[in-house]
Amino acid sequence: MMDLIIKNAQLSNRKHLVNLSIKDGVIKSIDEVENHDLDTAPTKTVYDAQGNFVCSGFYESHIHLDKACILDRCSVEDGDLEEAVNETGKAKEAFTEIDVFTRASRVIEMAIKKGTVGLRTFVETDEKTQLRSFEAIKKVRGKYAFAIDIEICAFAQDGLTDSPETYALLQQALSQGADLVGGCPYKDDNPHQHIDMIFDLAQQFNVNVDFHLDFDLDHEDSSIPKLVEETIKRNYQGRVSIGHVTKLSAMDKAQRFEMAALLKFANITLTVLPATDIFLNGRDYDALIPRGMVNANELSEMGINTTIASNNILNAFTPYGDASLIRMATMYANLAQLAKDTEIADVFAMISKNPAKLLSHHIEIEIGATASLVVLEAKDAVEAIRTTAQALAGFKNGKQTFCNQAAFICFD
């Protein structure tokens, strides 16, 4: 007897609808509907996908759960990066463990209901928050493990080179369950030393690294060459990722390709954060305001692993959001002026296959694979992006984690 059958499912690599038979959290068979008699296949539960697209779900590669949903505590007047950092810094001093737990849980539940099955969150560990936010996010990770895998990045947002306490707190977090370490060189008086210190921590604990990098529209003084140098020197190829990097959008094609070649050489993943990147950048322009967002498709064509992520939800960095990666991907595709099916398919990969690779998750829907699946109200990945498709249901290890009823028209 099967534990679950998901019937009438449309998979990306199948022409005809299939039934997925699941036992002990594993996919046991994938049968075309016309060749599969459900009456002779006893099962505990049957879910009818009704011809909708079934995929492995979405992976959020860059989000800040600890400072989400604090818009009511911040003043947003100028709308720039400096104000966002300052307002959030003031709010952080009052963060308590229960406060962070409550707000982070709200966002995680948003994400689960939107089809997110894996997530990397940055957690600021410094003099202002100590380890309060870190302890809260660990509890969130445990509470929602039934539906989503959460990776915690101990993060130095407000500088490191002149703060031995922050360095010690990062060490504490890494020794107490943090999965990787992250830095923010552009907020440090000594960006190069900041990069060195983050790599030192990564090597000490044998963890990956993730940097917020080059978050402005000045095409000069990129930290990419230094980052690549350290990545190669420390043999960290494939273990480094970066977010924002909006400088790339301000570079001419030759300079941009030169930087991209370095990223490819060091096998560094780049994450684009559309909602934040376009909200904070270009505030000093009064006409033809630049998007301030990297064209990830261009980099992907060069062989760089690229992802799209949310960054912040309802705070001074991003004063809106619902944790929907489909919405973020559609927004990105619109801003990047993409139209071809092949381009849109690449965008879908940037919230599924590509970040799954970054988070070391296997996502192929095949016999013997873990039955972690999401049903989308679309016929395929391209339509899902074009229509900002709703996630209808999710399953982790063969157990249903959420359900959204499809809307329908009520006729008289």
N, C-alpha and C positions, 0 to 999 in steps of 0.2 A: 504494500500500500504506500502510495506517495503521500507526503505531507501537504504538498501544494501543487496545483497545476495552474499555470497562467495560460489561458487559451486565447486564440485569435490575436496573437501578438505579431506585430510587424517588426522584423529585425533589419538592420542596415545591410546585411549581406545575404538576405533571402528575398526571392521574388514573390513567394507565396506566404500567406499567414502560417504561423506555426503555433504549436502547443509546447510549452516548456514544463517538463515534469521535474519536480524538486523533492529530494529526500535528504534529511539531516543537513539542511543548509547548502546542498550541492546540486547542481543541475545534472540530472541523470539521463535525460533524453531531450532532443529537439526534433519534433515530428511535424511534418506538414499537416495542416488541419484535415485535408481531404483523406489522408492516409492514417488518421489516428482516431480510433473509436473510444471516446471518453467513457462510454457505458461499460467497456470492458477494462477500464483502468481505474480501480477504486482509489479514492483519495479523500483526505480529511477536508481539504478546502479547495475550491475552484474560484479563480478570479478571471473574469472575462475582460480582456483588454479591448474588445470591440474594434479590432483592426487598427488600434493606435500604435504609435511607435514606442518600442521598448528599448531602452539603452541602459548603460551601467551607472547613470547618474552623473552629477556634477561635482567638481572639486574646486574649492575656494582656496586659492594659493596665497592670498594676502589680505588679512582682515585684522582689525583691532577690536576685539571683544571687550577689552577692559575699559575703553573710553567711548563705547557706544552709548547712544541714547542719553546724552548729557546736554542736548541743545538748550534745555531750559536753564542750564547753569552757566551758559556762555553768552557773551555779547558779540554779535556778528555785525559790525559796522563797516569795516574796510573790506572784509572778505578775502584777505590775502593770507599767505603762509605764516607770516610773523604773528599776525593777530591770532590765528588758529593755535599756534604753538603756545603763545602767552596765555590765552584764555583756558586752554586745556591744562596748562601747567598749574594755573591757580585752582582749577576744579579738582585736580589730582590730589591735592593736599587733604581734601575731605573724603577721599575714597575710603570706604570700609570694605571688609571682606564680603559681608552680606549684600552691600550695595552693588559691588562688582558682579557678584554671583547672580543677583536678580536681573540686572541689565543684560548681562551676557546670555543668560538663559532665554530671555526674550528674543534676542537675535538668533540664537541657535534654533529656537522653535520656528522662527520665520524661515531660516535656511532649510531646515528639514522639510517643511511644507512646500518649499520651492524646488525640491529635488536634489539638494546638496547632500552628498554622502561622505565627503572627506573635506578636511579644512585645516589650514595652517593659520594660527593666530599669533600675533605679536603681543607680548605682555611686558609692559615697562617695569623694570626693576631698578629703582634708583632711590635717592634720599627721600623723595617725596612720598613714594608709595611703599618703600621697603619691599617686603614680599607679600603684602596683603592681596594685591591683584593676582599674583602668581598662585597663591593658595586657593583663591576663589575659582580661578580658571581650571585648576586641577580638579576641583569638586564638580565643575560643570562637565569636564571631560568624562568623569566617572558616571554622572547622572544620565548623560545622553549617549553612552557607548552603545546602547541597543540600536541606535539609528544612524549614528555618524561617528567617524573616526576623527579625533582632534589632535593635531600636532601643535605643541607649544614652543614658541621661539622666545627665549629670554632676550629682551631688547633694551639697548641703550639709546633712547630717543634724544636726551638732552645733553649729550657730550659725555666723554669718557676720560680723556687724557689728563684732565685736572680734577678727577673725582675718583680717588682710590676706593671710596665707599661703594660707588656704583660697580666698580670692577669686582669687589668682594661679593656684592649681592648677586652679580651674574654667576660667579663661581658657585655660590650657594644654590641658586636656582638650578644650575646644571647638575649639581650633585644630588638634587632632590626631585628630579623628574622632568626637567625641561628637555625637549628633544633636540634643539639646536640653538644657536646664538645669532643675534642680529645687531647690526650697527647702523649709525646714521652719520656718516662722515661730514656732510655739509652743515651739520649743527655743532661741529666741534671746531675749536680754534686751531687744531692741528689734524686735518683730515687724514693725512697719510699715516700718522702715528695711530690714529683711531682705527684705521684698517688693520694695521699691524697687531694691535692689541686684541681685536676681535678674532683674528686668525690664531693668535696665541691661545686664546680660550678654546677655540674650536679644536685645535690640536691637543690641548691638554685633556679634553674630555672626548676626543674622537667623534665630534658631531659636525654636521653641515653648517653652512653660514648663509645668511640672507641679509642683504644690505638695502636700505633706502638710499638711493644714489642720484646725484645730479638733478635735483628738483628745482630747476629754474629755466629761463629761456635765453641764457647767455651761452653762446656756442663754444666759448673758451673754457679752459681749466677743467676739463672733464676728469673725474676720478677713475674712469675706465682703464687707462693704461696702468695706473698703480695697482688696481684691483687684479687685472690680468697678470701682472708681474708676480704678485704674491700668490695667486692661484697656481701658477706654474711652478714657482719656487718651492711651494709647500706640497706639491703633488695633489692638489685639490680639484683637478678637472672633474666636472660632472657633479661637484658637491657645493657649488656656489650659485646663488640666485640673486637677482636685483630687481627692485621695484621703482616705478616712476620713470627715471632717466629721461625726463622731458627735454633735457639739453639736446638730445638727438633730433628732436623735432625742429630745433632752431638751426641745425647744421645744414650746409649745402650737401648735395648728393655725394660728392667725393669724400668729404670729411665724415659723413654719416656712414658710408660704406667702409671707410678705414676703421672706424670704431667697431662696426658690426663684425668685421673680419677678426678683430681681436677677441670679441666675445665668442665667436665660433671656435677660434683656436683654443680657447680655454674651456670650451663646453659649458658656458654660463647661461643659465635660463634667465629670460627677461619677462617681467610681469608689467602689463599696462593696466592702469587704474583710471578708466575714463571719467567717472563721476567726479573724482577729486582733482585729477589733472586739469580738466577744463574749467572747474569751478575756481581754483586758486590762481591759475596762471593768467597772464595777459591783462592784469588789472590796471596797468599803467598805459594801456592803449585806449584811445577814444574812437578809433575807427579801424575796420578790418582786424578785429581782435583775433589773435592766433588761437588755434585750438589747444596748443600745448600738449598734444597727445602723440605718442609714437605710433607709426603705422607698423603694427606687429606683423601683418601679412608680408610686408617687404622683407623683414628680418627672417621670417619663417621660410621664405623662398631661398634664403641663403643658408638654410640648415640650422638655424638657431631655434632652440625650444622656446616657444613664446606662450604666455598665458594671459588671460583677462581676469581681473578680480575686483572686489568691491571696495577694499581699503577701509573706509569708515561708514558708519550708519548713524545718522541723526546726531551730528556734532558740528563743531566749528570748521572742521576740515571738509565735511560733506553733510550739509544740513537737510538731507533727505535720504531715502533708501528703504528697501524692503528685503534685502539679502537675496534677491533674485539674480542668479547668474545669467539666466536667459535674458532678462531685461538689460543687464549690463552688456551682454554680448551684442544685442540688437542695437543698443545705443552706440557701442564702439563701431559696428559695421556701418551705421548711418554716418557717423563722424568721419570715418575713413573713406567714405564714398564708394563702398563696395556694392557690386550688383551681380556678378557672375556666380553661378551655382558653386563652382569650384572654390571661389573666395569665401562664400558663406559656409561651405563645408569646413574650410580651414578655421573659420571663426568658431564653429561648434567644437572643433578639436581643442581650441584654446580654453574651453571651460570643462573639458572632459578628458580626452586622452593625454593632452600635454601636461596639465597640472597633475594628473594621476601619475604620470611618469616622474614628475618632480617629487611627489609624496610617496613614491615607491609602491604604487598600487597596480595590480593586474586587473584590467577591465574587460577583457575579451568575454563575450557571451558564448560559451562553448561547453560541451559535455565535460564534466569534471571540474568546472569552475565554480567558485562560490556564488550562490544565488543572491547577489546584491543588485537590484534592478529598479529602474524607475520607468513609469508609464507616462508618456507625454501626449497631449492632445494634438497630434500632428501625424502625418504619414511618414515623415523622415526627418533627418537632422536639419536639412536646409529649410524645410517648411517651419520647423520648430523655431529657428532663429528669425525668419522673416515675419512670423506671426506672434512672436513672443509667447509661445505655446505654454499653456498651463500644465503643471505637473499634476497628474491625476492620482497616482499612488506610488508608494515606494516599498521596497522589501530589502531587508538586510539579513543575510544568512537564512533566507527562506521564510522570514517572518515579516508580516506587514508592519510598517512603521508609521505611515500616514495615509490619509485618503482625502481627496478633494473632489466633490461632486461636480461633474461637468455641467455647465449652464445649459439650459434648454429654453425654447420659446414656448410661451403659454398662449395658445390660441383660444378664442372664445368658443 
